[in-house]
């Protein structure tokens, strides 16, 4: 089946001013019959983003693009990306910016959440004249932490945007960036790109606050303020593996304060809502056999396949990675090992290990360095080769990532 750009554009004029619907009930997000036969990255549907999204970000225009992608088991699925067109653009540069929405709730996706207007990095990219696209990389099931799907959806989002045009030139230079959950999607895209989307040639990838091992994250967060992230991660992974979802459901307690109903309530919560609901809880208390259930053969197999970075390929583009040594969400040693693995295979990486800050603060501390790196690679001013690992002390007051 062919989905031509002319066909998908026919509905654009009909959506302006419509009520903004959450993805779970928005018919735009339902792929057309037969979409499975389309190639990955094919555009299935396009619309002007309803409401005032473009004005919220001071963009010339904003579009939603539904496209075909591939899930973690290499089955056809779909995703939506939001494309912003800058007011002052020459059509030569694109940033794929993966937002860390970190939720098992499909309505937390950027295509809907961006109406809150609180993503300063998107505005910053637009202010530089870049096109910016932000995919709902968790897909239609909100498969949080499912690395393979997240990487595929990120790559196919770029494919779709490049095909859509909207003033973006055919020879545009493009890069990607993300922090935390956004870095999860970006890193998986980087390691999957050579095998899955070999025609794409990224100028660079900025990866902040990496979480290379889901198991390590779960161990670090259990019983802490952000323990709810564990719940979303387990549910998100299980959506890609129906057999494991059945097992998971059978392992949860049905009575008492820590029960399956509360556990699965995360499907309807944002990141903040999940944190509030499960704050300081031991998530193993929800399981009949406690920690043993999370270490079952099936659980380990799912995590090994979809939750551990570094085993699906090597980034072919320049990478700027940055991490707080004191990151409490994901031990820095996991990122150290991932970078060392890539360096040993010849990757082009600059890795900043920050002596100050923790997970949340490093997002802000690394922002100016990220934009300096992205500007360098998009403008052709990046010449570093090989692998450089630096301990830095940066509280966000410097854009220097490579002395």
C-alpha positions as CSV (number, residue, x, y, z in Angstrom):
1,X,0.0,0.0,0.0
2,X,1.3,3.5,-0.9
3,X,0.6,6.5,1.4
4,X,1.4,9.6,-0.7
5,X,2.1,13.0,0.8
6,X,-0.8,14.5,-1.3
7,X,-3.2,12.0,0.3
8,X,-2.2,12.7,3.9
9,X,-2.2,16.4,3.5
10,X,-5.9,16.6,2.4
11,X,-7.1,16.8,6.0
12,X,-4.8,19.6,7.1
13,X,-7.2,22.5,6.6
14,X,-9.9,20.7,8.6
15,X,-8.2,20.5,12.0
16,X,-7.4,24.1,12.9
17,X,-9.3,25.1,15.9
18,X,-10.5,21.6,16.8
19,X,-10.6,20.6,20.5
20,X,-7.2,19.2,21.5
21,X,-7.8,15.5,22.2
22,X,-5.4,13.3,24.2
23,X,-3.7,10.6,22.2
24,X,-5.8,7.8,23.8
25,X,-9.0,9.1,22.1
26,X,-7.6,11.1,19.2
27,X,-8.7,9.4,15.9
28,X,-5.7,11.0,14.2
29,X,-3.4,8.5,16.1
30,X,-5.2,5.5,14.7
31,X,-3.3,4.2,11.7
32,X,-5.2,3.5,8.4
33,X,-6.1,0.0,7.4
34,X,-3.2,-1.7,5.7
35,X,-0.5,0.6,7.1
36,X,1.6,-2.5,8.1
37,X,2.7,-2.9,4.5
38,X,4.2,0.6,4.3
39,X,8.0,0.9,4.8
40,X,9.3,2.1,8.2
41,X,9.2,5.9,8.3
42,X,6.4,6.2,5.8
43,X,4.0,9.1,6.5
44,X,0.5,7.8,7.2
45,X,-1.2,11.1,8.1
46,X,-0.4,14.8,8.6
47,X,-2.2,17.7,10.2
48,X,-1.5,21.2,11.4
49,X,-1.2,20.8,15.1
50,X,-4.5,21.9,16.5
51,X,-4.9,24.8,18.8
52,X,-2.1,27.3,19.6
53,X,0.9,25.0,19.6
54,X,2.9,27.1,17.1
55,X,2.4,30.3,19.0
56,X,3.3,28.7,22.3
57,X,6.7,28.0,20.9
58,X,7.0,31.1,18.7
59,X,7.2,28.8,15.7
60,X,6.1,29.6,12.1
61,X,4.1,26.4,12.1
62,X,3.6,23.1,13.9
63,X,2.5,19.8,12.5
64,X,1.7,16.3,13.7
65,X,2.9,13.5,11.6
66,X,1.7,9.9,12.1
67,X,4.2,7.5,10.6
68,X,4.9,3.8,10.4
69,X,7.6,2.4,12.7
70,X,8.6,-0.9,14.2
71,X,8.2,-2.2,17.8
72,X,10.6,-4.1,20.0
73,X,9.7,-7.4,18.4
74,X,10.1,-6.0,14.9
75,X,6.4,-5.9,14.2
76,X,4.8,-2.9,12.4
77,X,3.4,-0.2,14.7
78,X,2.9,3.6,14.5
79,X,4.0,6.7,16.2
80,X,3.4,10.5,16.1
81,X,6.0,13.2,15.9
82,X,5.5,16.9,16.4
83,X,7.4,19.1,13.9
84,X,8.1,22.8,14.6
85,X,9.0,25.1,11.7
86,X,11.2,28.1,12.9
87,X,10.3,31.6,12.0
88,X,13.7,32.3,10.6
89,X,14.9,29.3,8.7
90,X,16.9,28.4,5.7
91,X,15.7,24.8,5.6
92,X,19.1,23.3,6.2
93,X,19.1,22.1,9.8
94,X,17.0,19.7,11.9
95,X,17.1,18.7,15.5
96,X,15.3,15.6,16.7
97,X,14.8,16.3,20.4
98,X,13.6,13.5,22.5
99,X,11.7,14.7,25.6
100,X,12.1,12.7,28.8
101,X,8.4,12.1,29.4
102,X,9.1,8.8,31.3
103,X,5.5,7.5,31.7
104,X,3.5,4.4,31.0
105,X,0.6,6.7,30.1
106,X,0.1,7.3,26.4
107,X,-1.5,10.7,27.1
108,X,1.9,11.9,28.5
109,X,3.4,11.9,25.0
110,X,4.9,15.1,23.7
111,X,2.3,15.5,20.9
112,X,-0.2,16.3,23.7
113,X,2.0,17.3,26.6
114,X,3.7,20.1,24.6
115,X,0.5,22.1,24.9
116,X,1.8,22.9,28.3
117,X,4.5,25.0,26.5
118,X,7.2,24.2,29.0
119,X,10.1,22.9,26.8
120,X,12.6,25.7,26.7
121,X,15.1,23.6,24.6
122,X,12.7,23.4,21.7
123,X,12.3,27.2,21.8
124,X,16.1,27.5,21.9
125,X,16.5,25.3,18.8
126,X,13.9,27.2,16.9
127,X,15.5,30.4,17.9
128,X,18.7,29.2,16.2
129,X,16.7,28.7,13.0
130,X,16.6,24.9,13.3
131,X,13.6,22.7,12.5
132,X,12.8,20.7,15.6
133,X,10.9,17.4,15.8
134,X,9.9,15.7,19.0
135,X,8.5,12.1,18.7
136,X,6.2,10.2,20.9
137,X,8.9,7.6,20.8
138,X,7.2,5.2,23.4
139,X,4.6,4.4,20.7
140,X,0.9,3.8,21.0
141,X,1.2,1.6,24.1
142,X,3.4,4.0,26.1
143,X,6.2,1.4,26.2
144,X,8.5,3.4,28.5
145,X,12.1,2.0,28.7
146,X,11.5,-0.3,25.7
147,X,14.8,0.6,24.0
148,X,14.4,-1.1,20.7
149,X,11.0,0.5,20.0
150,X,12.2,3.9,21.3
151,X,15.1,3.8,19.0
152,X,13.1,2.7,16.0
153,X,10.5,5.4,16.6
154,X,13.1,8.1,16.9
155,X,14.8,7.0,13.6
156,X,11.5,6.7,11.7
157,X,10.4,10.1,13.0
158,X,13.4,11.6,11.3
159,X,12.7,9.6,8.1
160,X,9.1,10.9,8.1
161,X,10.1,14.6,8.7
162,X,12.7,14.5,6.0
163,X,10.1,13.1,3.6
164,X,7.5,15.6,4.6
165,X,9.5,18.6,3.7
166,X,7.6,21.7,4.9
167,X,10.6,23.8,3.7
168,X,13.3,21.5,5.0
169,X,15.7,20.9,2.2
170,X,16.5,17.4,0.8
171,X,20.2,17.9,1.9
172,X,19.4,19.1,5.4
173,X,21.9,18.3,8.2
174,X,20.3,16.7,11.2
175,X,21.3,15.7,14.7
176,X,19.5,14.3,17.8
177,X,19.6,15.0,21.5
178,X,17.9,13.9,24.7
179,X,18.3,13.7,28.4
180,X,17.4,10.8,30.8
181,X,14.4,9.1,29.1
182,X,15.1,11.2,26.1
183,X,18.7,10.1,26.0
184,X,17.4,6.5,26.3
185,X,15.5,6.9,23.0
186,X,18.4,8.8,21.4
187,X,21.0,6.3,22.4
188,X,19.0,3.3,21.2
189,X,18.5,5.2,17.9
190,X,22.2,5.8,17.7
191,X,23.1,2.1,18.2
192,X,20.3,0.8,16.0
193,X,20.8,3.3,13.1
194,X,23.4,1.4,11.1
195,X,21.3,-1.8,10.9
196,X,17.8,-0.3,10.9
197,X,18.2,3.0,9.0
198,X,21.5,2.9,7.1
199,X,20.5,5.7,4.8
200,X,20.3,8.2,7.6
201,X,23.5,10.1,8.3
202,X,23.3,12.0,11.6
203,X,25.8,14.9,12.2
204,X,25.8,14.1,15.9
205,X,24.0,12.9,19.0
206,X,24.0,14.5,22.4
207,X,23.2,12.0,25.2
208,X,22.8,13.3,28.7
209,X,22.0,11.4,31.9
210,X,22.2,8.0,30.3
211,X,20.5,5.0,31.9
212,X,22.3,2.1,30.2
213,X,20.9,-0.6,32.5
214,X,17.2,-0.7,33.5
215,X,18.0,-3.2,36.3
216,X,20.5,-0.9,37.9
217,X,18.0,2.0,37.8
218,X,15.4,-0.1,39.5
219,X,17.8,-1.1,42.2
220,X,18.9,2.5,42.7
221,X,15.3,3.9,43.0
222,X,13.5,1.3,45.1
223,X,12.3,2.9,48.3
224,X,13.2,6.4,47.2
225,X,11.2,9.5,46.3
226,X,11.2,8.5,42.6
227,X,10.4,4.8,43.1
228,X,7.4,5.2,40.8
229,X,9.7,5.3,37.8
230,X,10.3,1.6,38.5
231,X,6.5,0.9,38.1
232,X,6.3,2.8,34.8
233,X,9.4,1.0,33.5
234,X,8.1,-2.5,34.3
235,X,4.7,-1.7,32.8
236,X,6.3,0.0,29.8
237,X,8.5,-3.0,29.0
238,X,5.7,-5.5,29.5
239,X,3.6,-3.8,26.8
240,X,6.0,-5.0,24.2
241,X,5.9,-8.6,25.5
242,X,2.3,-9.8,26.1
243,X,3.5,-13.1,27.6
244,X,5.5,-11.2,30.2
245,X,2.5,-8.9,30.8
246,X,0.4,-11.9,31.7
247,X,3.1,-13.2,34.0
248,X,3.5,-9.8,35.6
249,X,-0.2,-9.6,36.3
250,X,-0.2,-13.0,38.0
251,X,2.7,-12.0,40.2
252,X,1.1,-8.9,41.7
253,X,-0.8,-9.0,45.0
254,X,-4.6,-8.6,44.8
255,X,-5.2,-7.5,48.3
256,X,-3.6,-5.2,50.9
257,X,-2.2,-1.7,50.4
258,X,0.3,-2.8,47.7
259,X,-1.9,-4.3,45.1
260,X,-2.3,-4.7,41.3
261,X,-4.9,-2.0,41.0
262,X,-2.6,0.6,42.5
263,X,0.4,-0.7,40.5
264,X,-1.4,-0.5,37.1
265,X,-2.8,3.0,38.0
266,X,0.5,4.2,36.6
267,X,-1.0,3.7,33.1
268,X,-3.1,6.8,33.8
269,X,-0.5,8.9,35.5
270,X,2.1,11.4,34.3
271,X,5.7,11.2,35.5
272,X,4.9,13.6,38.3
273,X,1.7,11.7,39.2
274,X,3.6,8.4,39.3
275,X,6.3,9.9,41.6
276,X,3.7,11.2,44.0
277,X,1.7,8.0,44.1
278,X,4.6,5.7,44.7
279,X,7.0,8.0,46.6
280,X,9.4,6.2,49.0
281,X,7.7,2.8,48.5
282,X,9.5,-0.5,48.1
283,X,8.0,-1.6,44.7
284,X,8.9,-5.2,45.5
285,X,6.1,-5.1,48.1
286,X,3.6,-5.2,45.3
287,X,4.8,-8.7,44.3
288,X,3.7,-12.0,45.8
289,X,7.3,-13.3,45.9
290,X,8.9,-9.9,46.3
291,X,12.2,-9.3,44.5
292,X,12.3,-12.9,43.2
293,X,9.5,-12.0,40.8
294,X,11.5,-9.2,39.3
295,X,14.4,-11.6,38.9
296,X,12.4,-14.3,37.1
297,X,13.8,-15.9,33.9
298,X,11.2,-14.1,31.8
299,X,11.8,-10.7,33.4
300,X,15.5,-10.9,33.0
301,X,15.1,-12.0,29.3
302,X,12.9,-9.0,28.6
303,X,15.4,-6.6,30.2
304,X,18.4,-8.1,28.5
305,X,16.7,-7.7,25.1
306,X,15.2,-4.3,25.6
307,X,16.7,-2.6,28.6
308,X,20.4,-2.8,28.3
309,X,22.3,-0.5,26.0
310,X,25.4,-1.3,23.9
311,X,24.6,-4.6,22.3
312,X,22.7,-3.7,19.2
313,X,25.3,-1.7,17.3
314,X,27.8,1.1,17.6
315,X,26.9,4.8,17.0
316,X,28.2,5.9,13.6
317,X,27.9,9.6,14.4
318,X,29.9,11.9,16.7
319,X,28.5,11.6,20.3
320,X,28.6,14.0,23.2
321,X,27.7,12.2,26.4
322,X,27.5,13.9,29.7
323,X,26.7,12.6,33.2
324,X,26.9,13.7,36.8
325,X,29.3,11.4,38.7
326,X,26.8,11.7,41.6
327,X,23.8,10.6,39.5
328,X,21.5,8.9,42.0
329,X,19.1,7.5,39.4
330,X,21.6,5.5,37.3
331,X,25.1,4.7,38.6
332,X,27.8,6.5,36.7
333,X,29.7,3.3,36.4
334,X,27.1,2.0,33.9
335,X,27.7,4.9,31.6
336,X,31.4,4.6,32.1
337,X,31.2,1.0,30.9
338,X,29.0,1.8,27.9
339,X,31.3,4.6,26.8
340,X,34.4,2.3,27.2
341,X,32.7,-0.4,25.2
342,X,32.0,2.1,22.3
343,X,35.5,3.6,22.6
344,X,37.0,0.2,22.2
345,X,35.2,-0.3,18.9
346,X,36.3,3.0,17.4
347,X,33.3,5.3,18.2
348,X,33.8,9.1,18.0
349,X,32.8,10.3,21.5
350,X,33.4,13.2,23.9
351,X,32.3,12.1,27.4
352,X,32.0,14.7,30.2
353,X,31.8,13.3,33.8
354,X,30.6,16.2,36.0
355,X,32.0,16.4,39.5
356,X,29.0,18.5,40.6
357,X,25.3,17.9,40.7
358,X,23.0,14.9,40.5
359,X,20.6,13.5,37.8
360,X,18.1,16.4,37.7
361,X,20.6,19.2,38.0
362,X,22.8,17.8,35.3
363,X,20.1,18.3,32.8
364,X,20.4,22.1,33.4
365,X,24.1,22.0,33.9
366,X,24.6,20.2,30.6
367,X,22.3,22.4,28.5
368,X,24.7,25.0,27.2
369,X,27.3,22.3,26.4
370,X,24.6,20.3,24.5
371,X,23.6,23.3,22.4
372,X,27.2,24.2,21.7
373,X,27.8,20.6,20.5
374,X,24.7,20.5,18.4
375,X,25.5,23.9,16.8
376,X,29.0,22.7,16.0
377,X,27.9,19.5,14.3
378,X,25.0,21.1,12.4
379,X,27.3,24.0,11.2
380,X,30.1,21.7,10.2
381,X,32.5,23.0,12.9
382,X,33.1,19.7,14.7
383,X,36.4,18.1,14.0
384,X,37.0,15.8,17.0
385,X,37.9,12.2,16.3
386,X,38.4,9.2,18.6
387,X,37.4,9.0,22.2
388,X,37.9,11.7,24.9
389,X,36.8,11.2,28.5
390,X,37.0,14.3,30.8
391,X,36.1,15.0,34.4
392,X,34.6,18.4,34.5
393,X,33.2,20.8,37.1
394,X,30.4,22.6,35.4
395,X,27.4,24.2,37.1
396,X,25.9,25.3,33.8
397,X,28.0,28.4,33.5
398,X,30.1,27.1,30.6
399,X,29.4,25.8,27.1
400,X,32.8,24.2,26.8
401,X,32.6,20.5,26.3
402,X,36.0,19.9,24.8
403,X,38.9,22.2,25.9
